[in-house]
Amino acid sequence: MNNVRGRLARFRVPLGFAFAVIVFWCAHPTRTSLTWGAMIAAAGEAIRFWAAGHVEKGREVTSSGPYRWTRHPLYAGSAVIGVGLAVVCNDWIAAALVGLYLAATLGAAISIEEAWLRATFGGEYEAYCAGHTIEREFSAARALRNREHRAIGGLVLGLLLVALKMT
């Protein structure tokens, strides 16, 4: 089972592109679904950007910003983006595919990541899980170092493609 989770986690980005093609094909966007879905997806990206501005991936246990409330704000933001894209598509099959993709890949990624954090940071990660936090300021430069601009670009491109399909 861990092998399957590991593969899902490792290949979640290429799988996302494959699912995106199918979801795009199923989409029946309207002006209303595009507007509401884009707002929801933008909120998800805002969560991701906020989280990316606090985290030093792979180098420490981060506990500031949105990490005070959830252990996985980047994944939470991705889930909100997924909900937004499902709304944009205005199709129950597309929504089901988005939900399936998110449940499988994010669940696997969280499982693998938590095991890695426990193995790598031990007591520091356990203290964080128990509620111990250390504050740090948000940094847009840190968010860009974490390549969050790629997620923003992907979201904008996806929304533009769906908007083109609508016309």
N, C-alpha and C positions, 0 to 999 in steps of 0.2 A: 504494500500500500504506500509506503514512503517513497518507493521508486516512482509510482504513478504521480504522487504529489510533487515530487521533485521535477519530473518532466513537465507537468502542467505549469508549475511556477517558472521554470526556466524558459519555456516556450510560450509564455502568455502574450508577449508582444506579437510574434508572428501569427499565433492563433487569433489574436485580436484583429489583425488585418484580414485574415480569411473570413472571420465572422462578420467583419465590417462590409465586405463585398456582398455577402448573402443578405445582411440586414438592409443595405442600401437597395438591393434588388427588390426587397419586400416593401420598402417604404412607400407610403402614400401621404406625403406631407401636405398640410394646408397652411395658409398664412397663420392661423391661430396656433396650430401645433408647433410650427416653427418658432413663433414668438415665445410661447410658454416654455417649450423644451429648451430653447437657447438660453433663456433666463435661468432655468434650473441647472443646465450644464455649466453656465458661467459661474454660478454659485459653487458648484463642485470644483471648478478650476481655481476659484478664489481660495477654497480650503486647501487645495494642493499647494498653491503658491505660498500661502501662509506657513504651511508645514515645511516646505522646501527651504524657506527662509530661516528656519530654526535648526534643521537637522544637519549633522555632519555624518553622512552615510558611511557606515562601516568603521567609524573611528571612535564612537562613543555612544553612550546611552543618552538620548536627548529627552528632556523632560519639560521643556519650556514651550510657550505658545500653545498650539492645539494639542501637543503631547501631554499637557496637564489633564485633558479630558478623555483622550482615547490613545491607545498604544499605536494605532495605525491610521493617522489622519490622512496620509497620502492615499491609502486604499479607500478610506471613507470618502474622500473627495472623488476618487475614481468611480466609486459606486454611485454617487450623486450625479456625476457626469453621465454615467450609463442610464440612469433614470431619465435624465434630460434628453438623451438621444432616443430613448424609447418613445418619449412623448413626441419628439420631433417627427419620428417615423410614422406615427399615427396608424400603427398596424399591430395587431395582437401577436402575430407570428414573430415579427421583428422584436417586439417587447419580450417575448418568451426566450428568444435566442440571446438577447442582451442579458437577461436574468440568468440563463444557464451559463453563459460565458463568465459572468462576474462571480457567480457562486462557486463554480469549479476552479477558476484560476486564482481569484483573490483568496478563497479559502485555503487553497494549496500554498500560495505564497506566504500567507500569515503563519501557517503551521511550520513551514520550513524556516521562515525568518525568526520566529520565536525560539525554535530549537537552536538556531545559530547564535542568537543573542544570549541565551542562557549558557551555551558552551563557551562563548567568547568573553562575556562580561560577568558571568556568574552572579556574585552577591550584589554588584552594582545594578544589574537588571532586576534582580529580585527586590531590591530596595525601591526601585522605580515602580514595579508592579504593586508594591505595598503602599504607594502614595508619596514617596519621597521625591521632591522636585527641586530643580535648580533653575533659576530664571536666567534668561539671556535675551538680548534684544533681537528683534526681527532684522534680517539683512536681505535686501533685494539682491545684492551681489552674491550672497550665499545661495539664494534660490536659482540664480542663473548658473552658478558653478554646478549646482545639482541638475542642470539641464532642463529645468522646468519650462523654459521657452519652447522646447520641443513639444511638450504636451499642449501648450497654448496654440502653437502652430498647427498641430494635428487636429485640435478641436475646431479651430477656425476653418481649416480646409474641409473637414467633415461637414460642418454646417453649411459652408458654401456649396458643396456638392449636392447636398440634400435640397438646398434652396434652388439650385439649377434644375434638379429633377422636378421640382414643383412647377416650374414655369413651362 
